[in-house]
Amino acid sequence: MKVFLDGRVLAAEEARLSPFDRGFTLGDGLFETIKVREGRPLRLADHWSRLRAGADLLRLPMPLAFDGLVRAIAVVLAANGLGDAVLRLSVSRGPGERGLLPPRPSHPTVLLTAQPPPPPPSPARAVVAESVRRNPFSPLARCKTLSALDTVLARLEAEERGADEALLLNPAGRVAESSIANLFVVTADGRAVTPPVAEGALPGIRRQALLSARLAEERPLTPDEVGNAREAFLTNALSVRPLLELNGRGIGDGQPGPLSRRLQEECAHE
């Protein structure tokens, strides 16, 4: 695999990060996962906007302009001979001395990797995580930071309980999202609903596309409402995944629902 690291294309085994990089020592940075179809990065402007918003929040200098990102993507795709791919763009604050305050000036690290896309995920069976909760009061809930230990713990808990995904509640006991995806349910009255960002949901790129297309609306959801829904599904930049079970109990008829199937088909051909 070839990677793009700070303006250079290198074999992965040749790429080196400083042992003092704050992305490693403090999780001080951001990332985006971007789907590529036939050489075209999907919704790239939306990913860039979210990345820039997160960088502004963290006071993280962005060493790469949008045009530079477009060129870097083309270079790394060509270097790996990929048309369809999954890109991971990571931006850390770069090396720094011990302590929380960042160096001034900072010299951020930019790493871009490209890998073949994974197969479509199988339908999910989830549990409500008991070990962690999503904090909607933290501004970090609105961006994708390099520190993801809450969701790591949630997925470990899911595995230990015989599930393959976990739903995270907020402090009020309502559902925010899953460990790596936004949640949607179709309620008894046929409406598709997703938790608001104010409830702790990440402002996902595909989530926003569905809201903008008026295919869903936002409102708070309880775990019982998820369990009693007609159907439920999870979305992220890469996929739409039906959610068939919560805490061992089937959702709807226990099969992917019509909206889930439709959106899966559209995702497969986007």
N, C-alpha and C positions, 0 to 999 in steps of 0.2 A: 504494500500500500504506500502511496505517496501522499504527503500531507503538505499543507501550506502553513508555514510558521514564520511569523514576523517578516513577511515579504519574500520568503524563499520557499521553493518546493524541494522537499527532502524525502528520502525513504523514511518510513516510520521509525525504523531502528536507528536512524541517524539523528532524529529530532531530539533535542535536549531542552529541558526547562531548568531554570535556576532553582536550587534547593531552597532559596529564599523567596520564591514567587508567592505572592500573597493569595493567589488562587489555590495553591496547595496548602499553605500554612493557616489561612483564615477563611477559605471559601469566598474570598473577596473578588467577585466577578459575576459575569452573566453568561448565559448561553442561549442559543436558538437551535431548534431542530427543524430542518427545511426539507420538504419533499421535492424531488426533481423528477420530471417526466419528459422524456425525449430531449434532454439537455436544457429544459426550461424549469428554473426554480419557481415553484408555485407560491403565490401570495408573498413574494419577496418583499414588496414595499410594506406590507403589514408586519412582517417579521422585523424589518428594519425599524419601523416606527416603535414597536414594542421594545426593541433593544435600546434605541435612543432614549426612550422614556425611562427605562431602568438605569441607563448610564447617567442621565440627569439626576435621578433620585440619589444615586450613590456618589455623585460628584466624581464620576469616573471619566477621564478624558477618552474620547473615542478616536483612536489613531487611524481609523479607516473611514473614508467617505463612501457613500453609496456606490458611486461609480467604481471605486476601488474594490468594493466587495463583489460587484458584478464581474469584474475582470478576474479576481481571485477564484471565484466559483468556476468560471470557464477554464482557467488554468488547471485547477485540481481535478475537474471532471476529465479533461483531456489527458492529464498525466496518469489517471487510473483507467482510462478507456471506458468510461461509464456514460450512458445516456440516461438511464433510470437510476436514481441513487437516493440515499439519505445523507444529507449534509449535517454536520454538527459544527456550529460556529461558537467558539469559546473565547471570551475576552476577559482576562484578569487584569488587576491593577498593576501586575508586574512585580519585580523584586522590591523588597523593602526591609528595613531593619526591624528588630523586635519591637512589639508594641502595636497598639490598635490604630494610632493615627498614621495615615498614609504618608509616604515620602512626597516631598514637593521639590521639584516636579516629579510626577509619576511617569513611568515608562511602561505602558500596558503591553501585555502579551496577547497576540492574536493567533489562534490556532483554528484551522479549518480542515476538517476531514471529510472524506466521501467514501461511502461503502455501498455495496449493492443493497437494494431494498429487501426487507424481510418479507416472508409470505404473509398474507392477511391473517390477523389474529383470529383464533377460535373464539366462539362466544364465551363470555366471562361468567364466573360464579364468584360472588363477592361476599365479604363480611363487613360489618361496621367495625372499624378499628377502635379498640379500647385503649391502646397504648399511647396514642397521640391524638391531638386535636388541631384543627386548622385555626390559625389566629387571624381573624379578619381585621383586627385593629393594627396589625403591622403593615407598614407600607411595602414591605418585602413580599407580601402576599400577592402583589400585583405585577411582579416581574419574575423572571426565571433566573434564580441565582445559582451559583456553583455549589452552594451548600444545600443538599437535599436530604439531610439525615432524617427529618420527620417522615418523609415518604419512604425512605429505605426501611425505617422501623415498621411502618404500616405494611409494606409488602412482606417483610419477614413474618409479621404476625399473621397475615393472610395465609402464607405458606404453612405455617405451623398449625393453622386451623383448617387446613385442607381446601383452601380456596386459592384462586389465582389473581384476585384483585381485592383492594380494600377501599371502602368509602370513608372519607374523613368528615367528622362532625365539627362544627364550630362550638364555642363555649356555651351557646344557647341550646345545643343538642340538635340543631338542624344540619342537614347535609350540605357540605360545601362543594366537594368534588371527589374524584378518586385519586389514587396515588400518582397517576400519570395522565389523567384525562379529565375533561369536563363531563358532567352527568346531564342527561336529558331523560325525561319520562313523558309518556303519553298518559294523561289522566283519564278518569272515567268519562269526562265530557268530550274527550277527543282532542284536547289541547296538548301540544308539546311544550314542556316547561323545563327551564334550567335555573339553578340557583343564581341569584345576582352576585356580582363581584363584591358587593358590600357584605355578603354572607361568608366570604372567604374564597370564592371561586377565582381561579386564575383567569384573566381575560384572554382566553384561548383564541387562536386565529380562526380555526374552523367554527368554533362557537360563535364568534362574531359574524362570520359569513352566514350562518343559519339565522341569526337574529336579524341581520340586515335584509335577508330575503324573506322575512316575516314567516319563516317556517316554525318559529318557536317564540316564546315570550319568557320573561324573567319573573320569578316569584320564589319566595322561600319554600323549602320542601323539608318535611320530616322523614325520618326513616320509614315510618309506617306508610306514608304516601308513596314512597318508592316501592315498598313491598306490595302495595295494593294497586300499582299502576297497570294499565293495559299492556304496556311494553316499556322497556328502558334500554338505553344504549349509551356508550361512552365515545367521546370524540377527542382526537388530538390532530396534530398536523399530518400524521401519517395515515390515520385509519378511522373508520367508524366500526365500533365493536358492540354487538348486542350484549346486553346484560340479562341473563336468564334466571338468576337466583340470588337471593340476599339472605344471609344467615341461615342457609339450608332450606329456605322456602322459595318455591318457584314464583316468578313474576309473570303475570298474565297466564297464558297457557303453557309456559315453559319453553316456548319456541321464539325465534326472532320474529318481531312484529313487522307489519307492512312498511312503516316508516323506516325502521332500521334496515330492512332489506333494500328499500329504494335508495337510501343514502349510501349504503355499502356499494351498491352497483354504480352510483354516480362517482363515488370515491375511487373505485377500481378503474374508471375510464376518464378521470379528470386529467 
